[in-house]
Amino acid sequence: MRPMTSPKTTLPDDLLINAADEVLIRQDLTLTALGRRPADRLLRVGRLLDVHSRSWLDDQEIVVKGRRIAYVGPAGSYQGEVSERVHEPHLAAVPGFGEAHKHIESSHLTPEWEAALVMPHGVTWTCEASHEFSNVNGARNLEFWLEARRRGSPMKIFPLPGSAVPPTAYEWGGGHFGYDEQKSFLNKSLMVAGLDEVMDWPSVSNPENPAYDRLWGMIRATFEQRGVVEGHGAGLRDLPSINAFAGAGLASDHEGWFLDEIWEKLTHGLFIELRPHSLPEVIKGLIEKGLSDWSQIAFVTDDRSASDTLKIGATDYNVRLAIENGLSPEIAIQCVTINPARHMRLTPWVGSIAPGRFADIVLLDDVKTLSIARVWADGKPVSEGKAFVGVRPEINWPAWATQTVRIDRTVMAEDFRIAAPSDAATAKAALLRPFHWADDFITMDLPVRDGAVERDHDRNITKFAIVDRFSGEAKVARMFWLGTGPRTPDTALGATLGHDKHNIWVVGSSDEAMAMVANALKEQQGGWVLVSGGKVVARVRYEVGGLMTARSAEELDAEMQALYKAGAEIDWMYEPTFSPRWWPGFPERLSFATLTCAPWRWVLVAPSERAPEGFVNVATGETHPIVW
């Protein structure tokens, strides 16, 4: 027999995972573990949490080669050469925290700045639910999410291409994903872990829905590559729907609100991703039910702004919240390490302090309070206390990422005018309100003046519009909404952040102010604009994709605080919705009021062939005039 060829000593730079390089890296790790090749550094810690057995190991050493762990064992047991040794006898080591479901776009920071924000909080890897930027520039989606890592960022981003591109069959522009696109993404990189949350349940469950074939094509492509199909089961609480959801192959749900709902989904095979708003009640309830196997549970942040992260933290906040509500620290840590890694089939690379994995280590000076002293990633320190000390590459994002508000004309006040259908003094109008999940829309009589249907601020009725930012034509859908916007005269607020399609939305007390907002957003290429009294009184800049900014969290937060301050001078209309947790606030909740996924029914979208006025029931495809 011919002797085995010795692996190459010049190794690839494993910032991005690909199969060919992976073999070379693991050949080297094998020989390093056996002491036949030198290691780069050795970290010795007072205690180490083995998340596989949920047990603490005393006085352990972690041997690093390149960016990976080559060896773990009792202090003094490694027999090979080491270039550098670090001893932390008073610190406990746990794996780097991971997100099974996160929209980095909702931090409103580009990936390199997101890393600088969350890594001191222990977060070293994220499954990016990428339908937000995908809806802005679907063709460059994978390129965008891998660029920061390619340039040296220690954060691992595992993209999940968006199933909601577009969110429903009644939306368009920016991106369109189906079988071919998903197959291509999965074939291009091992970093692509699966398919982002399948939200359009009416399309999955109804063969007559015009998006049925597109969505099932993406699911098929994901199955073919053995990826994970993430779910989004908002409003699905009855037993037939839960069974159908699981039967469709949708492997998880992060939309659970109530203990009984979550228990039914858990016991029907779904991986449960708990968000902070329901976490305290659910943790207590699961403990009371006697849940002993928590392997099907993870904690996620989903959507969390940079401002909120500066206030409360990142995934570490979720872990502390679980501990405060009765969960043991060891199980809580599993819920942000090995559990999400197993679910996303990423255990060869993340989720534990074990050989072959990236050397991502959170060093705690107090386990019970999850007090983080330092964080390592890729085998090097990336934080000291709350300060980020890792690599933050300088990225001059190109025009395809920064010139995404395509409007080739000046938006006019006339674009928001709603013509009356007759010479009568009043007209009937269809109304919505934020988080209107009812089967039918609201109907009211509104005044007519000079041939146009008017707002009625005395009854909390204002005007809401969607302006398309993808075609160049700035097509406008407009209607009346209840309890939504400003009562202050000549005032409007708008943003390019409008889940999930991210067209411009604008709400206002005058058509002139609404037009001014739309034109200002075009000029600054995305973000927030508040207009009052004929001038821009506050703006926040999201120059990348109209969703993010390539600046520090602190600089972005300063702009947000200025927007809040200016907004406090405005008289905002208000009406409660189904739950106090979802009452619309200023200003972020309005960006979620444009959601079109289930359980929404009647919504407003940019005008299209299937919805000429933009007013459509996304569950049935029915359209209706906005006034009659």
DRENBA-627343 format. One record per residue (C-alpha): x, y, z. Coordinates in pm, whole numbers. Each point is the difference from the previous one (the first is absolute). Layout:
residues N
[[X; Y; Z]]
...
end
This chain:
residues 628
[[0; 0; 0]]
[[110; 357; -68]]
[[58; 202; 317]]
[[-258; 268; 82]]
[[102; 343; -127]]
[[69; 240; 281]]
[[-247; 289; 19]]
[[121; 338; -121]]
[[163; 221; 261]]
[[-123; 321; -168]]
[[-364; 11; 105]]
[[-290; 194; -147]]
[[-136; 299; 186]]
[[-326; -145; 134]]
[[-199; 321; 30]]
[[-258; -159; -230]]
[[-86; -367; 19]]
[[37; -204; -316]]
[[42; -374; -37]]
[[339; -7; -171]]
[[168; 226; 256]]
[[-181; -174; 284]]
[[180; -327; -71]]
[[341; 167; 14]]
[[-85; 178; 325]]
[[-122; -318; 166]]
[[303; -196; -115]]
[[213; 260; 176]]
[[-217; -5; 313]]
[[40; -378; 17]]
[[378; 22; 6]]
[[-2; 296; 238]]
[[-223; -188; 246]]
[[250; -288; -8]]
[[286; 241; 75]]
[[166; -54; -337]]
[[-44; 361; -105]]
[[30; 313; 215]]
[[-304; 187; 128]]
[[-41; 376; -1]]
[[-127; 61; 352]]
[[-132; -172; 308]]
[[-270; 145; 223]]
[[-18; -149; 349]]
[[-319; 71; 198]]
[[-126; -67; 350]]
[[-313; -177; -124]]
[[-146; -102; -334]]
[[-363; -80; -79]]
[[-37; -309; -216]]
[[-339; 70; -157]]
[[-27; -352; -142]]
[[-26; -154; 348]]
[[-102; 319; 185]]
[[290; -43; 242]]
[[279; 221; 131]]
[[361; -109; -45]]
[[259; 151; 232]]
[[338; 146; -104]]
[[-15; -61; -374]]
[[218; 106; -290]]
[[-126; 91; -346]]
[[259; -30; -277]]
[[-46; 219; -309]]
[[139; -44; -351]]
[[-86; 275; -243]]
[[-362; 89; 73]]
[[-102; -345; 127]]
[[22; -207; 314]]
[[244; -290; -38]]
[[-7; -147; 350]]
[[-192; 24; 331]]
[[109; -174; 319]]
[[119; 31; 359]]
[[276; 252; 62]]
[[339; -140; -96]]
[[-134; -282; -215]]
[[88; 149; -341]]
[[337; -130; -115]]
[[64; 217; -303]]
[[185; 329; -44]]
[[-190; 325; 58]]
[[107; 348; -104]]
[[-202; 193; 258]]
[[-162; -88; 333]]
[[-277; 187; 183]]
[[-118; -91; 350]]
[[-339; 114; 135]]
[[-31; -197; 326]]
[[-293; 200; 136]]
[[-216; -8; -314]]
[[-250; -256; -129]]
[[-7; -80; -372]]
[[-324; -57; -193]]
[[-50; -20; -378]]
[[-57; 309; -210]]
[[-369; 86; -15]]
[[-196; -46; -320]]
[[-324; 122; -151]]
[[-223; -254; -175]]
[[-220; 282; -131]]
[[116; 360; -33]]
[[-55; 289; -240]]
[[323; 196; 16]]
[[-177; 264; -209]]
[[-218; 70; 304]]
[[305; 120; 192]]
[[30; 244; -293]]
[[376; -59; -4]]
[[202; -159; -278]]
[[155; -336; 95]]
[[344; 134; 94]]
[[-157; 253; 240]]
[[-251; -256; 130]]
[[298; -218; 99]]
[[155; 285; 195]]
[[-330; 52; 183]]
[[-97; -357; 97]]
[[327; -191; 38]]
[[80; 154; 342]]
[[-338; -149; 98]]
[[127; -347; -88]]
[[-162; -35; -344]]
[[248; -155; -244]]
[[-228; -150; -265]]
[[-336; 80; -155]]
[[-242; -167; -237]]
[[-103; 303; -200]]
[[-364; -15; -104]]
[[73; 191; -316]]
[[-333; 84; -156]]
[[39; 368; 91]]
[[300; 86; -217]]
[[-113; -269; -246]]
[[-309; 208; -70]]
[[222; 296; -80]]
[[269; -172; -207]]
[[-65; -372; -29]]
[[269; -61; -261]]
[[284; 120; 229]]
[[-141; -147; 321]]
[[263; -266; 65]]
[[282; 233; -102]]
[[-121; 260; 247]]
[[-17; -232; 301]]
[[339; -164; -59]]
[[198; 315; -78]]
[[87; 104; 356]]
[[119; -350; 87]]
[[197; -16; -324]]
[[182; 313; 113]]
[[87; -132; 343]]
[[-296; 58; 233]]
[[3; -256; 284]]
[[-382; -32; -11]]
[[-130; -308; -182]]
[[-312; 75; -201]]
[[-187; -301; -137]]
[[-245; 143; -255]]
[[-345; -148; -47]]
[[-133; 134; -332]]
[[-345; 147; 39]]
[[-312; -197; -81]]
[[-194; 327; 17]]
[[153; 148; -315]]
[[-250; 138; -71]]
[[-201; -42; 322]]
[[-323; -76; -188]]
[[-108; -50; -359]]
[[-139; 355; 2]]
[[339; 171; 47]]
[[297; 52; -231]]
[[332; 177; -47]]
[[353; -41; 136]]
[[19; -378; -10]]
[[-182; -317; -100]]
[[110; -338; 136]]
[[-119; -342; -109]]
[[141; -349; -51]]
[[290; 103; -224]]
[[118; 282; 224]]
[[-15; -208; 318]]
[[184; -289; -162]]
[[272; 237; -117]]
[[43; 157; 346]]
[[32; -339; 169]]
[[251; -120; -257]]
[[220; 310; 27]]
[[98; -20; 366]]
[[-13; -234; 299]]
[[-77; 315; 201]]
[[-356; -8; -141]]
[[-187; -204; 260]]
[[-347; -23; -148]]
[[-312; 203; -80]]
[[-111; 308; 190]]
[[-333; -4; 185]]
[[-287; -114; -222]]
[[-258; 264; 90]]
[[-260; -12; -274]]
[[-209; -282; 144]]
[[-293; 64; -240]]
[[240; -74; -287]]
[[137; -316; 160]]
[[-341; -138; 93]]
[[-204; 100; -306]]
[[90; -148; -342]]
[[-210; 272; -165]]
[[215; 279; 144]]
[[216; 164; -269]]
[[314; -37; 215]]
[[-55; -372; 72]]
[[244; -135; -260]]
[[270; 258; 79]]
[[3; -78; 371]]
[[-13; -376; -38]]
[[280; 29; -255]]
[[220; 167; 262]]
[[-91; -266; 255]]
[[88; -271; -252]]
[[340; 159; -77]]
[[75; 15; 374]]
[[-94; -365; 52]]
[[221; -101; -293]]
[[302; 156; 169]]
[[-99; -127; 347]]
[[-46; 354; 129]]
[[-237; 113; 275]]
[[-338; 152; -89]]
[[-81; 259; 264]]
[[-364; 78; 79]]
[[-212; 294; 110]]
[[-325; -116; 157]]
[[-159; 328; 103]]
[[-363; -49; 94]]
[[6; -377; -62]]
[[-130; -137; 329]]
[[-262; -260; -90]]
[[104; -364; -11]]
[[-67; -62; -374]]
[[213; 302; -96]]
[[286; -101; 231]]
[[-2; -351; -147]]
[[-8; 138; -353]]
[[281; 244; 77]]
[[226; -276; 134]]
[[-104; -233; -280]]
[[107; 258; -258]]
[[357; -39; 126]]
[[17; 339; 169]]
[[237; -89; 279]]
[[-37; 286; 247]]
[[-213; 284; 126]]
[[106; 324; 167]]
[[-350; 153; 2]]
[[-137; -178; 306]]
[[-164; 232; 251]]
[[-181; -222; 248]]
[[104; -302; 206]]
[[-274; -234; -127]]
[[77; 92; -362]]
[[373; -54; 49]]
[[-57; -332; 178]]
[[-215; -128; -289]]
[[263; 102; -252]]
[[282; -150; 206]]
[[-182; -332; 39]]
[[-65; -13; -375]]
[[368; 8; -86]]
[[70; 369; -49]]
[[319; 165; 121]]
[[-110; 291; 218]]
[[184; 332; -23]]
[[-106; 218; 293]]
[[8; 378; -20]]
[[26; 220; 311]]
[[-357; 133; -8]]
[[-147; -340; 96]]
[[308; -162; 150]]
[[-68; 56; 374]]
[[-349; -152; -4]]
[[101; -286; -229]]
[[313; -93; 198]]
[[-200; -13; 324]]
[[-275; -199; -169]]
[[236; -256; -155]]
[[169; -50; 335]]
[[-339; -52; 166]]
[[-88; -254; -269]]
[[314; -191; 95]]
[[186; 37; -330]]
[[327; -187; 47]]
[[136; 2; -355]]
[[61; 358; -116]]
[[188; -99; -316]]
[[-286; 122; -221]]
[[11; 352; 147]]
[[212; 299; -99]]
[[-9; 370; 91]]
[[1; 254; -282]]
[[-8; 377; -33]]
[[-163; -1; -347]]
[[-36; 380; -40]]
[[196; 220; 241]]
[[122; 348; -80]]
[[348; 124; 80]]
[[-155; 245; 247]]
[[-169; -282; 190]]
[[315; -212; -5]]
[[195; 289; 150]]
[[-261; 15; 278]]
[[-65; -365; 85]]
[[253; -213; -186]]
[[-17; -265; -270]]
[[-60; -373; 41]]
[[161; 22; 344]]
[[-309; 194; 111]]
[[-220; -293; -102]]
[[215; -242; 199]]
[[-11; 217; 311]]
[[-377; 36; -37]]
[[-37; -379; -10]]
[[222; -45; 306]]
[[-196; 265; 191]]
[[-319; -195; -75]]
[[123; -327; 139]]
[[207; -173; -269]]
[[341; -130; 103]]
[[294; 193; -149]]
[[130; -317; -168]]
[[-326; -68; -186]]
[[-40; 368; -87]]
[[349; -1; -152]]
[[-84; -314; -198]]
[[-295; 191; -147]]
[[237; 245; -170]]
[[284; -240; -84]]
[[-39; -371; -73]]
[[-380; 4; -45]]
[[-11; 251; -287]]
[[317; -148; -152]]
[[-154; -348; -8]]
[[-326; 129; -141]]
[[178; 189; -280]]
[[235; -297; -61]]
[[305; 216; 74]]
[[160; -207; 279]]
[[320; -70; -198]]
[[82; 371; 30]]
[[-183; 167; 290]]
[[-202; -69; 314]]
[[259; -158; 232]]
[[356; 20; 124]]
[[121; -309; -178]]
[[260; -99; -263]]
[[-68; 113; -356]]
[[-225; 286; 104]]
[[92; 365; -33]]
[[178; 114; 314]]
[[-289; 217; 121]]
[[-1; 22; 378]]
[[-188; 216; 248]]
[[189; 48; 326]]
[[-224; 61; 301]]
[[104; 140; 335]]
[[-340; -96; 144]]
[[-211; -277; -149]]
[[-325; 62; 190]]
[[-26; 358; -125]]
[[166; -77; -334]]
[[256; 272; 62]]
[[228; 11; -305]]
[[365; 92; 59]]
[[141; -72; -347]]
[[-99; -157; -330]]
[[223; -192; -239]]
[[-85; -69; -363]]
[[209; -174; -265]]
[[248; -82; 277]]
[[71; 361; 102]]
[[-148; 253; 243]]
[[-267; 220; -159]]
[[-127; 176; 311]]
[[131; 124; 329]]
[[-289; 75; 231]]
[[-253; 185; -215]]
[[259; 124; -249]]
[[40; -164; -340]]
[[367; -59; -80]]
[[-34; -228; -304]]
[[41; 68; -370]]
[[-257; 236; -151]]
[[72; 20; -372]]
[[-51; 332; -175]]
[[-252; -64; -277]]
[[-90; 264; -255]]
[[-328; -156; -102]]
[[-55; 31; -379]]
[[-288; 166; -184]]
[[-202; -323; -23]]
[[-27; 15; 380]]
[[-26; 377; 50]]
[[-212; 119; -294]]
[[-313; -204; 60]]
[[-271; 266; 10]]
[[-74; 24; -370]]
[[-245; 282; -62]]
[[44; 178; -332]]
[[-242; 287; 60]]
[[-111; 249; 261]]
[[-281; -136; 216]]
[[-287; 250; 12]]
[[-279; 73; 248]]
[[-242; -102; -274]]
[[138; -355; 23]]
[[-170; -35; 340]]
[[-335; 152; -96]]
[[-296; -242; 17]]
[[-265; 104; -249]]
[[-363; -24; 106]]
[[-211; -240; -210]]
[[-293; 247; -27]]
[[-112; 354; 79]]
[[-145; -106; 334]]
[[108; 174; 320]]
[[129; -327; 144]]
[[148; -322; -130]]
[[40; -346; 147]]
[[360; -95; 63]]
[[184; -320; 87]]
[[225; 42; 305]]
[[270; -201; 168]]
[[187; 55; 323]]
[[337; -131; 117]]
[[-9; -377; 62]]
[[-349; -37; -145]]
[[-35; -378; -6]]
[[-378; -9; -46]]
[[-157; -185; -291]]
[[-148; 322; -137]]
[[109; 362; -21]]
[[-163; 293; 180]]
[[-255; 215; -187]]
[[-79; 365; 79]]
[[-160; 301; -167]]
[[253; 278; -63]]
[[-48; 360; -111]]
[[55; 113; -359]]
[[144; 339; -89]]
[[93; 133; -345]]
[[-50; -345; -148]]
[[236; -178; 242]]
[[-73; -222; 298]]
[[140; 157; 316]]
[[160; -114; 323]]
[[-199; 28; 322]]
[[239; 70; 286]]
[[-286; 35; 249]]
[[-64; -373; -50]]
[[371; -94; -7]]
[[-2; -53; -377]]
[[304; 98; -205]]
[[159; -102; -327]]
[[252; -280; -51]]
[[189; -73; -323]]
[[250; -241; -152]]
[[239; 144; -262]]
[[186; -253; -213]]
[[375; 60; 6]]
[[108; -263; -252]]
[[-152; 76; -342]]
[[108; 363; -33]]
[[-363; 100; -51]]
[[-84; 53; 370]]
[[-339; -166; -31]]
[[-216; 105; 295]]
[[-269; -196; 186]]
[[-190; 209; 252]]
[[-297; -42; 229]]
[[-129; 105; 342]]
[[120; -153; 326]]
[[-136; 19; 352]]
[[207; 106; 302]]
[[327; 5; -186]]
[[171; 329; -71]]
[[37; 366; 93]]
[[-288; 229; 91]]
[[233; 302; -3]]
[[-71; 197; -320]]
[[236; -22; -298]]
[[193; -292; 149]]
[[110; -336; -140]]
[[231; -287; 90]]
[[144; -259; -236]]
[[272; -261; -39]]
[[156; -245; -243]]
[[-15; -254; 283]]
[[-338; -163; -61]]
[[-13; -368; 80]]
[[29; -203; -206]]
[[6; 149; -350]]
[[171; 320; 113]]
[[-162; 240; -237]]
[[-41; 351; 132]]
[[-295; 41; 235]]
[[-119; 343; 106]]
[[-279; 116; 229]]
[[-107; 360; 32]]
[[-248; 272; 79]]
[[49; 169; -338]]
[[81; -121; -352]]
[[267; 268; -35]]
[[187; -124; 308]]
[[-25; -358; -122]]
[[155; 94; -335]]
[[280; 186; 177]]
[[81; -310; 205]]
[[15; -225; -308]]
[[232; 239; -185]]
[[229; 38; 303]]
[[28; -379; 30]]
[[91; -20; -368]]
[[267; 267; 50]]
[[165; -168; 301]]
[[-42; -353; -144]]
[[-187; -143; 291]]
[[-80; 25; 368]]
[[-255; 207; 193]]
[[-129; 351; -72]]
[[-233; 210; 215]]
[[-147; 314; -158]]
[[-199; 267; 183]]
[[-87; 357; -87]]
[[147; -22; -347]]
[[348; -115; 101]]
[[190; -316; 93]]
[[25; -1; 379]]
[[179; -335; 41]]
[[159; -268; -213]]
[[183; -329; 53]]
[[226; -125; -277]]
[[-6; -364; -115]]
[[216; 34; -307]]
[[60; -374; -53]]
[[-302; -168; -153]]
[[-223; 264; 155]]
[[19; -225; 308]]
[[345; 37; 157]]
[[283; 243; 55]]
[[376; -57; -5]]
[[57; 186; 326]]
[[34; -80; 366]]
[[-301; -89; 212]]
[[61; 310; 210]]
[[-6; 234; -299]]
[[-319; -158; -131]]
[[-161; 15; 343]]
[[74; 373; 23]]
[[-204; 54; -319]]
[[-281; -218; 133]]
[[-11; 197; 325]]
[[-26; 323; -201]]
[[-292; -154; -191]]
[[-170; -99; 327]]
[[51; 352; 135]]
[[-151; 161; -308]]
[[-283; -253; 2]]
[[-86; 89; 357]]
[[-109; 343; -128]]
[[-260; -158; -230]]
[[-355; -94; 96]]
[[-31; -365; -108]]
[[-328; -180; -51]]
[[-40; -317; 197]]
[[-238; -294; 33]]
[[76; -327; 181]]
[[18; -323; -196]]
[[-52; -358; 112]]
[[284; -8; 250]]
[[173; 267; 213]]
[[331; -144; -116]]
[[-79; 101; -356]]
[[-154; 341; 46]]
[[160; 219; -267]]
[[271; 224; 137]]
[[225; 266; -145]]
[[157; -72; -231]]
[[110; -364; -47]]
[[-337; -172; 37]]
[[-125; 182; -310]]
[[269; -178; -203]]
[[-151; -333; 109]]
[[-350; 118; -86]]
[[82; -58; -368]]
[[47; -377; 48]]
[[-190; -213; -250]]
[[76; -354; 119]]
[[-250; -219; 186]]
[[-203; 64; 210]]
[[-60; 329; -185]]
[[-292; 5; -242]]
[[-78; 342; -144]]
[[317; 201; -64]]
[[134; 289; -206]]
[[281; -75; -246]]
[[152; 186; -295]]
[[-234; -8; -303]]
[[31; -314; -212]]
[[-194; -193; -263]]
[[-161; -216; 267]]
[[-72; 302; 223]]
[[-36; 313; -218]]
[[-77; 231; 295]]
[[226; -194; 235]]
[[-286; -104; 228]]
[[-20; -380; 12]]
[[-88; -293; 224]]
[[322; -205; -12]]
[[-178; -309; 133]]
[[-261; -9; -279]]
[[127; 231; -276]]
[[-317; 209; 21]]
[[33; 371; -79]]
[[-231; 288; 80]]
[[-23; 372; -83]]
[[141; 228; 270]]
[[-297; 239; -38]]
[[-342; -49; -158]]
end
